[in-house]
Amino acid sequence: MKVLEISSIGVEDNLIYYRRNYTAIAKIDFLSKQEDVQISFTIEVDPFGRKTITLNYPYGTNFDYPVLPVTKSIKEKILSMDSEGWQGYQ
């Protein structure tokens, strides 16, 4: 299983300056097929600069793979995109 890309990123308005809310589509390569999964995620920065990502799937989302490895891989991809300078303004 591998996260190929995260695309169609939309920014949700938020009044809290240290939280950023997004919706997106994650393209995931499972063992036998590729699948697009809709996600919503929040990047929150604590007072020490550490980033925490909260990831949600829409109700009824199903895929033939354990959820925890998929969630971990998507979070890692989001963190790498954010550390490379992506700010969600695309």
Secondary structure, 3 states (H helix, E strand, C coil): CEEEEEEEEEEECCCCCCEEEEEEEEEEECCCCEEEEEEEEEEEECCCCCEEEEEECCCCCCCCCCHHHHHHHHHHHHHHHHHCCCCCCC
